[in-house]
């Protein structure tokens, strides 16, 4: 490897770091013309790790980072979609459609798979992957404030897992079913459903969470929801 062959020369700016910067700089410019800032940052990060392992001086990295801060700031300001993509990651429900398109398409695909009719004579264990999918789908829907879609997904999860847990003693199945009950209880509360239904769901979720030694804060909230 070239980094290993250079040896002590890697500690010199002109013969160590600079030649690699010229190569990665040219590659980054081509990628950023796409524009694809994330790919350029990934290339630079990978090269930085390799150079650091090869013995480049820390001071060179620090100086280079200070020089690049203004350039990166201007680039991020110009490419406003980068900030929007970051906001879509932390709050997908509030993100504009153009920045959360891939996430929404993934949810549509997952919804289609989850809604597929069970096959004739389907084995109970074949329900588990579908239940995992609908549980994740429900949590994503809840994060996006699609409470009705979340409720439907959690109820499908419970419908798939309840007969499985009756036939098979497996803590992973019980854990997924319990988590679906917890998520459903909170979802029903947010939807403002009738008191008896909310109380029944909250009590079932709290009972499981208490047995599992789950999050005390979640348990306290469920116990409050389960009160008359």
N, CA, C and O of each residue as an XYZ file, in Angstrom:
912
protein
N       0.842     -1.192      0.000
C       0.000      0.000      0.000
C       0.882      1.249      0.000
O       1.915      1.293      0.668
N       0.459      2.260     -0.758
C       1.278      3.449     -0.916
C       1.552      4.144      0.409
O       2.655      4.643      0.631
N       0.560      4.182      1.288
C       0.745      4.846      2.587
C       1.849      4.157      3.384
O       2.647      4.825      4.042
N       1.901      2.822      3.329
C       2.916      2.067      4.065
C       4.292      2.282      3.449
O       5.283      2.413      4.166
N       4.352      2.318      2.116
C       5.638      2.485      1.443
C       6.274      3.837      1.748
O       7.497      3.937      1.848
N       5.464      4.863      1.894
C       6.010      6.196      2.163
C       6.653      6.293      3.543
O       7.589      7.067      3.743
N       6.146      5.500      4.503
C       6.764      5.459      5.823
C       6.857      6.821      6.492
O       5.846      7.496      6.686
N       8.087      7.225      6.847
C       8.308      8.490      7.561
C       7.973      9.712      6.714
O       7.719     10.790      7.254
N       7.969      9.552      5.381
C       7.634     10.687      4.520
C       6.197     11.168      4.734
O       5.862     12.301      4.389
N       5.343     10.297      5.308
C       3.962     10.675      5.559
C       3.860     11.817      6.568
O       2.845     12.512      6.621
N       4.903     12.012      7.365
C       4.882     13.070      8.372
C       5.255     14.434      7.794
O       5.176     15.449      8.486
N       5.661     14.453      6.522
C       5.999     15.712      5.850
C       4.812     16.164      5.012
O       4.164     15.346      4.359
N       4.528     17.448      5.027
C       3.354     17.975      4.332
C       3.457     17.808      2.816
O       2.513     17.349      2.174
N       4.611     18.183      2.244
C       4.743     18.206      0.787
C       4.809     16.812      0.178
O       4.293     16.601     -0.920
N       5.433     15.854      0.866
C       5.593     14.502      0.311
C       4.627     13.491      0.929
O       4.467     12.381      0.421
N       3.989     13.887      2.024
C       3.072     12.963      2.679
C       1.619     13.273      2.406
O       0.950     12.546      1.672
N       1.128     14.352      2.994
C      -0.290     14.667      2.922
C      -0.706     15.297      1.594
O      -1.756     14.955      1.049
N       0.105     16.211      1.072
C      -0.297     16.998     -0.089
C      -0.628     16.171     -1.331
O      -1.656     16.432     -1.955
N       0.192     15.180     -1.726
C      -0.157     14.396     -2.923
C      -1.508     13.695     -2.808
O      -2.258     13.613     -3.781
N      -1.809     13.194     -1.624
C      -3.105     12.527     -1.438
C      -4.247     13.531     -1.513
O      -5.321     13.225     -2.032
N      -4.008     14.738     -0.990
C      -5.038     15.767     -1.040
C      -5.355     16.178     -2.468
O      -6.506     16.473     -2.791
N      -4.352     16.199     -3.314
C      -4.577     16.549     -4.721
C      -5.495     15.512     -5.373
O      -6.417     15.865     -6.108
N      -5.235     14.238     -5.100
C      -6.039     13.162     -5.701
C      -7.471     13.198     -5.176
O      -8.425     13.185     -5.954
N      -7.616     13.243     -3.839
C      -8.965     13.227     -3.266
C      -9.697     14.526     -3.580
O     -10.922     14.535     -3.711
N      -8.943     15.635     -3.703
C      -9.576     16.903     -4.056
C     -10.199     16.859     -5.435
O     -11.317     17.334     -5.635
N      -9.468     16.283     -6.397
C     -10.002     16.159     -7.762
C     -11.237     15.257     -7.772
O     -12.219     15.546     -8.456
N     -11.181     14.164     -7.005
C     -12.329     13.255     -6.941
C     -13.531     13.936     -6.292
O     -14.661     13.790     -6.758
N     -13.283     14.680     -5.214
C     -14.377     15.373     -4.524
C     -15.029     16.425     -5.412
O     -16.248     16.594     -5.385
N     -14.232     17.122     -6.187
C     -14.786     18.152     -7.081
C     -15.727     17.521     -8.100
O     -16.806     18.051     -8.364
N     -15.320     16.388     -8.674
C     -16.174     15.703     -9.646
C     -17.483     15.248     -9.011
O     -18.553     15.371     -9.606
N     -17.378     14.720     -7.790
C     -18.572     14.220     -7.110
C     -19.497     15.371     -6.720
O     -20.717     15.253     -6.838
N     -18.925     16.480     -6.256
C     -19.734     17.609     -5.809
C     -20.407     18.329     -6.967
O     -21.377     19.059     -6.763
N     -19.900     18.130     -8.190
C     -20.557     18.698     -9.357
C     -21.873     17.995     -9.670
O     -22.671     18.498    -10.460
N     -22.104     16.842     -9.060
C     -23.319     16.078     -9.356
C     -24.612     16.843     -9.024
O     -25.445     16.921     -9.927
N     -24.880     17.415     -7.841
C     -24.037     17.499     -6.640
C     -24.339     16.351     -5.680
O     -25.491     15.944     -5.528
N     -23.304     15.838     -5.040
C     -23.471     14.777     -4.050
C     -22.484     15.032     -2.913
O     -21.427     14.406     -2.841
N     -22.841     15.949     -2.039
C     -21.946     16.360     -0.962
C     -21.664     15.223      0.003
O     -20.552     15.111      0.521
N     -22.666     14.371      0.254
C     -22.474     13.283      1.210
C     -21.426     12.295      0.727
O     -20.626     11.808      1.527
N     -21.412     11.982     -0.595
C     -20.403     11.063     -1.135
C     -19.017     11.686     -1.051
O     -18.049     10.994     -0.736
N     -18.908     12.975     -1.327
C     -17.613     13.653     -1.219
C     -17.089     13.627      0.211
O     -15.899     13.410      0.442
N     -17.980     13.849      1.161
C     -17.576     13.809      2.570
C     -17.147     12.406      2.976
O     -16.219     12.239      3.768
N     -17.831     11.387      2.428
C     -17.471     10.006      2.751
C     -16.085      9.672      2.207
O     -15.278      9.068      2.913
N     -15.793     10.060      0.949
C     -14.472      9.814      0.371
C     -13.382     10.483      1.220
O     -12.347      9.885      1.514
N     -13.639     11.726      1.601
C     -12.651     12.479      2.375
C     -12.437     11.855      3.745
O     -11.308     11.766      4.229
N     -13.527     11.423      4.367
C     -13.413     10.803      5.687
C     -12.617      9.504      5.622
O     -11.762      9.257      6.472
N     -12.895      8.674      4.619
C     -12.172      7.407      4.480
C     -10.682      7.650      4.260
O      -9.844      6.976      4.861
N     -10.354      8.608      3.403
C      -8.948      8.913      3.169
C      -8.305      9.461      4.438
O      -7.154      9.146      4.741
N      -9.045     10.282      5.177
C      -8.507     10.814      6.422
C      -8.158      9.717      7.413
O      -7.128      9.786      8.083
N      -9.016      8.701      7.510
C      -8.756      7.567      8.411
C      -7.497      6.823      7.973
O      -6.657      6.465      8.799
N      -7.375      6.591      6.655
C      -6.196      5.882      6.137
C      -4.923      6.674      6.413
O      -3.923      6.111      6.856
N      -4.959      7.983      6.151
C      -3.780      8.815      6.368
C      -3.420      8.896      7.840
O      -2.243      8.883      8.199
N      -4.420      8.978      8.681
C      -4.157      9.016     10.125
C      -3.469      7.728     10.579
O      -2.512      7.764     11.352
N      -3.976      6.576     10.082
C      -3.349      5.291     10.425
C      -1.950      5.195      9.843
O      -1.095      4.497     10.389
N      -1.706      5.908      8.713
C      -0.392      5.864      8.081
C       0.648      6.754      8.743
O       1.826      6.685      8.393
N       0.235      7.595      9.699
C       1.208      8.381     10.450
C       1.267      9.856     10.123
O       2.231     10.526     10.496
N       0.253     10.389      9.429
C       0.239     11.825      9.138
C       0.140     12.615     10.445
O      -0.538     12.188     11.379
N       0.805     13.749     10.511
C       0.798     14.571     11.715
C      -0.613     15.084     12.026
O      -1.356     15.483     11.129
N      -0.958     15.066     13.301
C      -2.244     15.584     13.742
C      -2.370     17.070     13.403
O      -3.442     17.546     13.030
N      -1.254     17.795     13.539
C      -1.276     19.220     13.259
C      -1.687     19.538     11.840
O      -2.344     20.549     11.590
N      -1.296     18.663     10.887
C      -1.691     18.865      9.500
C      -3.209     18.726      9.330
O      -3.836     19.483      8.588
N      -3.780     17.751     10.027
C      -5.232     17.565      9.975
C      -5.955     18.774     10.560
O      -6.934     19.259      9.992
N      -5.466     19.250     11.694
C      -6.108     20.389     12.357
C      -6.066     21.625     11.451
O      -7.073     22.311     11.273
N      -4.897     21.895     10.887
C      -4.756     23.060     10.006
C      -5.652     22.929      8.784
O      -6.286     23.897      8.364
N      -5.703     21.728      8.214
C      -6.543     21.507      7.038
C      -8.019     21.684      7.382
O      -8.780     22.262      6.606
N      -8.418     21.180      8.554
C      -9.807     21.316      8.972
C     -10.209     22.770      9.151
O     -11.305     23.169      8.758
N      -9.321     23.565      9.744
C      -9.603     24.990      9.945
C      -9.768     25.699      8.600
O     -10.642     26.550      8.439
N      -8.914     25.334      7.635
C      -8.999     25.959      6.313
C     -10.271     25.564      5.559
O     -10.779     26.340      4.748
N     -10.787     24.361      5.826
C     -11.951     23.876      5.083
C     -13.277     24.338      5.676
O     -14.310     24.255      5.012
N     -13.264     24.823      6.914
C     -14.524     25.219      7.558
C     -15.289     26.265      6.748
O     -16.486     26.083      6.524
N     -14.653     27.359      6.296
C     -15.414     28.347      5.503
C     -15.982     27.758      4.214
O     -17.108     28.068      3.826
N     -15.187     26.896      3.547
C     -15.655     26.296      2.295
C     -16.870     25.409      2.537
O     -17.847     25.471      1.792
N     -16.808     24.584      3.580
C     -17.922     23.693      3.888
C     -19.161     24.482      4.286
O     -20.279     24.119      3.918
N     -18.964     25.558      5.036
C     -20.105     26.366      5.463
C     -20.812     26.972      4.253
O     -22.039     26.937      4.158
N     -20.030     27.526      3.334
C     -20.616     28.129      2.131
C     -21.326     27.067      1.301
O     -22.405     27.308      0.759
N     -20.710     25.889      1.205
C     -21.296     24.829      0.384
C     -22.609     24.334      0.980
O     -23.582     24.118      0.257
N     -22.636     24.156      2.296
C     -23.859     23.697      2.946
C     -24.956     24.753      2.834
O     -26.126     24.419      2.648
N     -24.577     26.026      2.947
C     -25.563     27.088      2.801
C     -26.150     27.096      1.393
O     -27.350     27.310      1.216
N     -25.305     26.861      0.396
C     -25.781     26.852     -0.993
C     -26.637     25.622     -1.257
O     -27.635     25.700     -1.974
N     -26.256     24.508     -0.691
C     -27.018     23.279     -0.895
C     -27.975     23.108      0.289
O     -27.721     22.320      1.201
N     -29.049     23.842      0.258
C     -29.976     23.850      1.387
C     -30.618     22.480      1.605
O     -31.084     22.175      2.704
N     -30.641     21.661      0.562
C     -31.271     20.361      0.714
C     -30.529     19.482      1.704
O     -31.121     18.563      2.269
N     -29.248     19.741      1.929
C     -28.483     18.952      2.909
C     -29.079     19.132      4.296
O     -29.282     18.165      5.030
N     -29.358     20.389      4.645
C     -29.958     20.663      5.942
C     -31.363     20.068      6.027
O     -31.770     19.571      7.077
N     -32.098     20.121      4.919
C     -33.436     19.561      4.921
C     -33.414     18.048      5.074
O     -34.268     17.471      5.748
N     -32.425     17.403      4.437
C     -32.298     15.949      4.600
C     -31.975     15.581      6.036
O     -32.466     14.574      6.547
N     -31.152     16.391      6.691
C     -30.836     16.135      8.090
C     -32.074     16.300      8.970
O     -32.298     15.512      9.889
N     -32.872     17.324      8.686
C     -34.096     17.524      9.464
C     -35.093     16.402      9.206
O     -35.849     16.027     10.101
N     -35.100     15.863      7.985
C     -35.988     14.743      7.667
C     -35.607     13.505      8.461
O     -36.477     12.710      8.816
N     -34.321     13.328      8.746
C     -33.869     12.177      9.521
C     -34.381     12.273     10.954
O     -34.844     11.281     11.518
N     -34.300     13.477     11.550
C     -34.686     13.634     12.948
C     -36.192     13.797     13.120
O     -36.727     13.416     14.161
N     -36.894     14.354     12.128
C     -38.331     14.562     12.232
C     -38.965     14.321     10.869
O     -39.321     15.275     10.178
N     -39.111     13.049     10.470
C     -39.602     12.742      9.123
C     -41.009     13.246      8.858
O     -41.344     13.564      7.717
N     -41.839     13.327      9.889
C     -43.213     13.760      9.690
C     -43.322     15.215      9.293
O     -44.233     15.593      8.556
N     -42.394     16.044      9.778
C     -42.455     17.478      9.495
C     -41.620     17.874      8.285
O     -41.636     19.037      7.881
N     -40.897     16.935      7.706
C     -39.997     17.260      6.599
C     -40.777     17.463      5.306
O     -41.800     16.813      5.095
N     -40.303     18.366      4.430
C     -40.950     18.545      3.119
C     -40.912     17.261      2.309
O     -40.032     16.422      2.499
N     -41.866     17.113      1.409
C     -41.986     15.880      0.633
C     -40.739     15.583     -0.183
O     -40.340     14.424     -0.299
N     -40.108     16.628     -0.758
C     -38.963     16.389     -1.636
C     -37.743     15.863     -0.881
O     -36.859     15.254     -1.483
N     -37.688     16.092      0.432
C     -36.531     15.625      1.194
C     -36.796     14.303      1.909
O     -35.855     13.661      2.375
N     -38.058     13.883      2.005
C     -38.372     12.611      2.669
C     -38.994     11.629      1.681
O     -39.686     10.693      2.080
N     -38.745     11.847      0.386
C     -39.358     11.014     -0.649
C     -38.965      9.544     -0.487
O     -39.821      8.660     -0.548
N     -37.665      9.282     -0.279
C     -37.205      7.895     -0.175
C     -37.819      7.200      1.032
O     -38.211      6.035      0.956
N     -37.900      7.923      2.146
C     -38.503      7.340      3.343
C     -39.969      6.991      3.095
O     -40.429      5.907      3.453
N     -40.691      7.918      2.481
C     -42.113      7.673      2.239
C     -42.319      6.525      1.251
O     -43.258      5.743      1.401
N     -41.450      6.415      0.242
C     -41.550      5.310     -0.708
C     -41.269      3.982     -0.022
O     -41.910      2.973     -0.315
N     -40.300      3.991      0.898
C     -39.996      2.766      1.648
C     -41.196      2.334      2.481
O     -41.497      1.144      2.576
N     -41.876      3.298      3.080
C     -43.056      2.987      3.882
C     -44.180      2.439      3.000
O     -44.908      1.536      3.413
N     -44.323      2.978      1.798
C     -45.349      2.472      0.884
C     -45.068      1.020      0.510
O     -45.977      0.190      0.483
N     -43.788      0.719      0.219
C     -43.408     -0.657     -0.115
C     -43.639     -1.586      1.065
O     -44.157     -2.691      0.900
N     -43.252     -1.139      2.263
C     -43.456     -1.961      3.461
C     -44.935     -2.191      3.718
O     -45.338     -3.281      4.123
N     -45.744     -1.163      3.484
C     -47.196     -1.279      3.661
C     -47.768     -2.314      2.714
O     -48.636     -3.098      3.098
N     -47.286     -2.322      1.473
C     -47.789     -3.275      0.490
C     -47.454     -4.709      0.887
O     -48.289     -5.605      0.761
N     -46.229     -4.921      1.368
C     -45.829     -6.268      1.799
C     -46.629     -6.699      3.017
O     -47.100     -7.834      3.091
N     -46.780     -5.780      3.981
C     -47.477     -6.114      5.220
C     -48.957     -6.394      4.985
O     -49.561     -7.198      5.694
N     -49.544     -5.728      3.984
C     -50.976     -5.875      3.729
C     -51.301     -7.103      2.874
O     -52.472     -7.410      2.649
N     -50.277     -7.798      2.402
C     -50.512     -8.978      1.561
C     -51.277    -10.040      2.347
O     -51.005    -10.275      3.524
N     -52.218    -10.665      1.693
C     -53.030    -11.690      2.353
C     -52.179    -12.894      2.738
O     -51.310    -13.301      1.967
N     -52.413    -13.477      3.925
C     -51.656    -14.674      4.324
C     -51.859    -15.811      3.325
O     -52.931    -15.952      2.738
N     -50.827    -16.608      3.144
C     -50.917    -17.720      2.212
C     -51.768    -18.835      2.822
O     -51.847    -18.960      4.044
N     -52.404    -19.643      1.973
C     -53.183    -20.774      2.497
C     -52.280    -21.722      3.300
O     -51.141    -21.989      2.917
N     -52.805    -22.214      4.402
C     -52.072    -23.149      5.265
C     -50.727    -22.558      5.728
O     -49.737    -23.277      5.859
N     -50.710    -21.272      5.967
C     -49.484    -20.605      6.403
C     -49.076    -21.095      7.782
O     -49.902    -21.147      8.694
N     -47.795    -21.458      7.942
C     -47.292    -21.868      9.247
C     -47.210    -20.664     10.178
O     -46.961    -19.543      9.735
N     -47.419    -20.901     11.465
C     -47.421    -19.797     12.421
C     -46.123    -19.001     12.398
O     -46.140    -17.774     12.495
N     -45.005    -19.696     12.270
C     -43.721    -19.000     12.302
C     -43.505    -18.117     11.081
O     -42.644    -17.236     11.097
N     -44.274    -18.343     10.029
C     -44.174    -17.478      8.859
C     -44.797    -16.105      9.118
O     -44.607    -15.165      8.345
N     -45.532    -16.012     10.203
C     -46.119    -14.717     10.558
C     -45.103    -13.777     11.223
O     -45.286    -12.560     11.240
N     -44.050    -14.353     11.759
C     -43.100    -13.545     12.538
C     -42.420    -12.464     11.690
O     -42.389    -11.309     12.114
N     -41.870    -12.793     10.498
C     -41.259    -11.713      9.703
C     -42.248    -10.604      9.350
O     -41.894     -9.426      9.346
N     -43.498    -10.992      9.052
C     -44.500     -9.973      8.734
C     -44.796     -9.110      9.963
O     -45.001     -7.901      9.850
N     -44.813     -9.745     11.134
C     -45.056     -8.992     12.361
C     -43.911     -8.024     12.652
O     -44.146     -6.903     13.104
N     -42.677     -8.451     12.393
C     -41.539     -7.547     12.566
C     -41.658     -6.341     11.649
O     -41.368     -5.211     12.044
N     -42.091     -6.598     10.418
C     -42.239     -5.517      9.456
C     -43.327     -4.540      9.880
O     -43.125     -3.326      9.831
N     -44.478     -5.057     10.296
C     -45.575     -4.173     10.682
C     -45.258     -3.417     11.976
O     -45.719     -2.290     12.158
N     -44.483     -4.018     12.866
C     -44.081     -3.302     14.084
C     -43.200     -2.113     13.737
O     -43.408     -1.008     14.238
N     -42.215     -2.345     12.877
C     -41.364     -1.233     12.439
C     -42.147     -0.196     11.659
O     -41.912      1.004     11.798
N     -43.086     -0.663     10.831
C     -43.916      0.248     10.051
C     -44.768      1.122     10.973
O     -44.914      2.325     10.753
N     -45.325      0.495     12.004
C     -46.145      1.257     12.942
C     -45.352      2.322     13.683
O     -45.834      3.436     13.887
N     -44.144      1.979     14.082
C     -43.316      2.960     14.796
C     -42.927      4.111     13.869
O     -42.867      5.264     14.296
N     -42.663      3.796     12.600
C     -42.347      4.857     11.639
C     -43.559      5.749     11.396
O     -43.432      6.971     11.310
N     -44.743      5.127     11.284
C     -45.963      5.908     11.092
C     -46.239      6.806     12.291
O     -46.671      7.950     12.144
N     -45.986      6.274     13.460
C     -46.223      7.082     14.672
C     -45.253      8.263     14.724
O     -45.632      9.366     15.118
N     -44.003      8.028     14.328
C     -43.014      9.111     14.313
C     -43.404     10.192     13.312
O     -43.080     11.365     13.496
N     -44.101      9.788     12.253
C     -44.535     10.747     11.237
C     -45.916     11.327     11.554
O     -46.499     12.052     10.748
N     -46.424     10.994     12.741
C     -47.714     11.510     13.218
C     -48.896     10.963     12.416
O     -49.975     11.555     12.411
N     -48.687      9.834     11.742
C     -49.790      9.141     11.078
C     -50.338      8.129     12.077
O     -50.030      6.940     12.007
N     -51.153      8.618     13.008
C     -51.576      7.788     14.137
C     -52.540      6.683     13.719
O     -52.491      5.582     14.268
N     -53.391      6.954     12.781
C     -54.322      5.912     12.322
C     -53.568      4.787     11.612
O     -53.854      3.609     11.824
N     -52.611      5.159     10.774
C     -51.797      4.135     10.128
C     -50.980      3.348     11.137
O     -50.806      2.138     10.993
N     -50.476      4.035     12.163
C     -49.704      3.365     13.215
C     -50.580      2.381     13.976
O     -50.165      1.256     14.254
N     -51.793      2.810     14.312
C     -52.711      1.917     15.045
C     -52.978      0.648     14.249
O     -52.923     -0.456     14.791
N     -53.265      0.806     12.974
C     -53.543     -0.355     12.129
C     -52.345     -1.306     12.079
O     -52.514     -2.524     12.135
N     -51.140     -0.751     11.974
C     -49.938     -1.588     11.896
C     -49.713     -2.338     13.209
O     -49.401     -3.529     13.191
N     -49.867     -1.658     14.344
C     -49.662     -2.318     15.644
C     -50.710     -3.410     15.872
O     -50.394     -4.468     16.417
N     -51.940     -3.161     15.462
C     -52.981     -4.175     15.633
C     -52.702     -5.388     14.760
O     -52.965     -6.519     15.168
N     -52.170     -5.163     13.554
C     -51.783     -6.297     12.702
C     -50.634     -7.075     13.327
O     -50.603     -8.304     13.267
N     -49.691     -6.358     13.925
C     -48.573     -7.031     14.602
C     -49.080     -7.943     15.708
O     -48.666     -9.097     15.816
N     -49.974     -7.417     16.524
C     -50.516     -8.209     17.626
C     -51.323     -9.394     17.104
O     -51.263    -10.486     17.668
N     -52.080     -9.178     16.025
C     -52.855    -10.269     15.451
C     -51.988    -11.398     14.932
O     -52.383    -12.562     14.990
N     -50.809    -11.065     14.426
C     -49.887    -12.094     13.933
C     -49.149    -12.790     15.075
O     -48.928    -14.000     15.025
N     -48.769    -12.032     16.100
C     -47.900    -12.588     17.138
C     -48.637    -13.309     18.264
O     -48.068    -14.206     18.886
N     -49.870    -12.943     18.538
C     -50.571    -13.563     19.666
C     -50.705    -15.079     19.523
O     -50.410    -15.795     20.480
N     -51.140    -15.604     18.364
C     -51.184    -17.071     18.240
C     -49.800    -17.711     18.265
O     -49.655    -18.850     18.708
N     -48.782    -16.991     17.796
C     -47.416    -17.537     17.818
C     -46.938    -17.703     19.253
O     -46.356    -18.731     19.598
N     -47.180    -16.691     20.099
C     -46.723    -16.759     21.497
C     -47.484    -17.809     22.291
O     -46.985    -18.290     23.308
N     -48.694    -18.177     21.844
C     -49.443    -19.235     22.521
C     -48.854    -20.610     22.231
O     -48.935    -21.517     23.060
N     -48.264    -20.759     21.055
C     -47.736    -22.058     20.638
C     -46.249    -22.217     20.919
O     -45.769    -23.332     21.126
N     -45.517    -21.105     20.928
C     -44.062    -21.174     21.066
C     -43.604    -20.290     22.233
O     -43.975    -19.120     22.326
N     -42.801    -20.870     23.108
C     -42.244    -20.111     24.226
C     -40.907    -19.537     23.769
O     -39.887    -20.227     23.775
N     -40.925    -18.312     23.388
C     -39.723    -17.640     22.902
C     -39.779    -16.192     23.365
O     -40.726    -15.467     23.061
N     -38.758    -15.781     24.099
C     -38.775    -14.426     24.662
C     -38.774    -13.343     23.575
O     -39.319    -12.258     23.779
N     -38.163    -13.639     22.423
C     -38.132    -12.622     21.363
C     -39.532    -12.367     20.818
O     -39.877    -11.229     20.499
N     -40.349    -13.430     20.709
C     -41.725    -13.240     20.254
C     -42.517    -12.446     21.285
O     -43.270    -11.535     20.941
N     -42.334    -12.810     22.573
C     -43.030    -12.105     23.645
C     -42.623    -10.634     23.688
O     -43.451     -9.756     23.925
N     -41.333    -10.379     23.455
C     -40.837     -9.000     23.512
C     -41.439     -8.154     22.391
O     -41.825     -7.007     22.618
N     -41.520     -8.706     21.203
C     -42.105     -7.949     20.092
C     -43.592     -7.692     20.325
O     -44.092     -6.601     20.051
N     -44.296     -8.706     20.834
C     -45.715     -8.528     21.126
C     -45.910     -7.468     22.204
O     -46.797     -6.621     22.097
N     -45.080     -7.517     23.242
C     -45.175     -6.521     24.306
C     -44.902     -5.119     23.803
O     -45.594     -4.173     24.178
N     -43.897     -4.983     22.955
C     -43.579     -3.659     22.424
C     -44.731     -3.141     21.561
O     -45.036     -1.949     21.587
N     -45.369     -4.026     20.802
C     -46.523     -3.611     19.998
C     -47.647     -3.123     20.905
O     -48.322     -2.148     20.574
N     -47.861     -3.785     22.047
C     -48.904     -3.363     22.983
C     -48.592     -1.985     23.572
O     -49.480     -1.145     23.713
N     -47.320     -1.767     23.913
C     -46.924     -0.469     24.468
C     -47.151      0.637     23.438
O     -47.737      1.674     23.748
N     -46.682      0.406     22.213
C     -46.819      1.417     21.169
C     -48.296      1.676     20.860
O     -48.691      2.815     20.611
N     -49.110      0.614     20.876
C     -50.531      0.783     20.586
C     -51.211      1.606     21.672
O     -52.057      2.453     21.381
N     -50.839      1.354     22.926
C     -51.448      2.104     24.023
C     -51.173      3.594     23.902
O     -52.076      4.412     24.081
N     -49.942      3.946     23.602
C     -49.598      5.362     23.445
C     -50.293      5.968     22.216
O     -50.705      7.129     22.227
N     -50.413      5.159     21.163
C     -51.070      5.646     19.943
C     -52.547      5.902     20.185
O     -53.086      6.918     19.745
N     -53.207      4.977     20.889
C     -54.624      5.158     21.186
C     -54.846      6.391     22.051
O     -55.831      7.110     21.882
N     -53.930      6.630     22.971
C     -54.041      7.816     23.811
C     -53.938      9.089     22.980
O     -54.692     10.039     23.188
N     -52.994      9.100     22.031
C     -52.821     10.274     21.174
C     -54.020     10.487     20.256
O     -54.347     11.619     19.899
N     -54.681      9.374     19.874
C     -55.854      9.474     19.008
C     -57.087      9.935     19.766
O     -58.058     10.390     19.163
N     -57.049      9.816     21.099
C     -58.203     10.206     21.905
C     -59.361      9.236     21.781
O     -60.518      9.655     21.738
N     -59.061      7.927     21.723
C     -60.120      6.923     21.604
C     -60.914      6.840     22.898
O     -60.566      7.468     23.898
N     -61.978      6.062     22.864
C     -62.863      5.943     24.023
C     -62.099      5.429     25.241
O     -61.133      4.677     25.111
N     -62.541      5.837     26.407
C     -61.829      5.511     27.649
C     -61.678      4.012     27.891
O     -60.573      3.578     28.218
N     -62.728      3.193     27.748
C     -62.556      1.748     28.020
C     -61.480      1.099     27.144
O     -60.676      0.305     27.633
N     -61.466      1.433     25.863
C     -60.467      0.840     24.959
C     -59.060      1.293     25.338
O     -58.128      0.489     25.344
N     -58.905      2.564     25.652
C     -57.591      3.097     26.046
C     -57.112      2.444     27.334
O     -55.943      2.074     27.441
N     -58.000      2.300     28.312
C     -57.621      1.719     29.604
C     -57.205      0.261     29.441
O     -56.212     -0.174     30.023
N     -57.976     -0.501     28.639
C     -57.648     -1.919     28.430
C     -56.283     -2.072     27.768
O     -55.490     -2.924     28.169
N     -56.010     -1.263     26.770
C     -54.726     -1.338     26.076
C     -53.584     -0.925     26.994
O     -52.523     -1.548     26.987
N     -53.796      0.122     27.785
C     -52.747      0.601     28.679
C     -52.442     -0.419     29.772
O     -51.279     -0.623     30.120
N     -53.472     -1.060     30.315
C     -53.259     -2.058     31.378
C     -52.505     -3.276     30.844
O     -51.614     -3.802     31.511
N     -52.867     -3.722     29.635
C     -52.169     -4.873     29.044
C     -50.709     -4.536     28.780
O     -49.827     -5.361     29.019
N     -50.449     -3.333     28.290
C     -49.072     -2.918     28.010
C     -48.280     -2.763     29.297
O     -47.122     -3.173     29.367
N     -48.898     -2.171     30.322
C     -48.203     -1.963     31.595
C     -47.879     -3.296     32.270
O     -46.820     -3.450     32.879
N     -48.789     -4.245     32.157
C     -48.548     -5.564     32.757
C     -47.329     -6.228     32.131
O     -46.482     -6.782     32.831
N     -47.251     -6.167     30.792
C     -46.084     -6.768     30.131
C     -44.802     -6.021     30.491
O     -43.777     -6.642     30.775
N     -44.858     -4.704     30.479
C     -43.665     -3.905     30.739
C     -43.173     -4.127     32.158
O     -41.967     -4.118     32.405
N     -44.098     -4.326     33.095
C     -43.723     -4.582     34.491
C     -43.020     -5.937     34.613
O     -42.015     -6.056     35.315
N     -43.547     -6.954     33.931
C     -42.924     -8.279     33.974
C     -41.552     -8.261     33.310
O     -40.630     -8.938     33.764
N     -41.419     -7.492     32.238
C     -40.163     -7.458     31.483
C     -39.121     -6.557     32.131
O     -37.970     -6.535     31.695
N     -39.506     -5.811     33.167
C     -38.556     -4.875     33.784
C     -38.183     -3.753     32.840
O     -37.016     -3.376     32.732
N     -39.195     -3.218     32.148
C     -38.951     -2.208     31.141
C     -38.706     -0.821     31.701
O     -38.507     -0.634     32.901
N     -38.727      0.149     30.794
C     -38.438      1.538     31.127
C     -39.405      2.052     32.197
O     -40.615      2.033     31.975
N     -38.905      2.514     33.358
C     -39.796      3.005     34.422
C     -40.637      4.201     33.988
O     -41.783      4.340     34.417
N     -40.084      5.061     33.145
C     -40.844      6.230     32.695
C     -42.028      5.802     31.830
O     -43.134      6.323     31.975
N     -41.786      4.849     30.930
C     -42.881      4.331     30.106
C     -43.930      3.663     30.969
O     -45.129      3.840     30.756
N     -43.473      2.895     31.946
C     -44.400      2.192     32.834
C     -45.271      3.184     33.600
O     -46.477      2.977     33.734
N     -44.669      4.255     34.101
C     -45.437      5.261     34.837
C     -46.486      5.913     33.939
O     -47.610      6.159     34.377
N     -46.131      6.192     32.694
C     -47.094      6.796     31.767
C     -48.246      5.831     31.464
O     -49.405      6.240     31.385
N     -47.918      4.560     31.297
C     -48.959      3.574     31.001
C     -49.890      3.400     32.193
O     -51.101      3.260     32.023
N     -49.328      3.408     33.399
C     -50.170      3.291     34.579
C     -51.112      4.474     34.708
O     -52.250      4.308     35.146
N     -50.665      5.652     34.341
C     -51.535      6.832     34.340
C     -52.642      6.691     33.299
O     -53.793      7.048     33.549
N     -52.271      6.157     32.110
C     -53.275      5.974     31.066
C     -54.294      4.899     31.441
O     -55.432      4.929     30.972
N     -53.888      3.950     32.284
C     -54.786      2.858     32.672
C     -55.711      3.180     33.805
O     -56.489      2.325     34.228
N     -55.649      4.400     34.315
C     -56.551      4.793     35.402
C     -57.915      5.187     34.854
O     -58.034      5.677     33.731
N     -58.934      4.963     35.663
C     -60.311      5.308     35.274
C     -60.449      6.825     35.077
O     -61.532      7.309     34.748
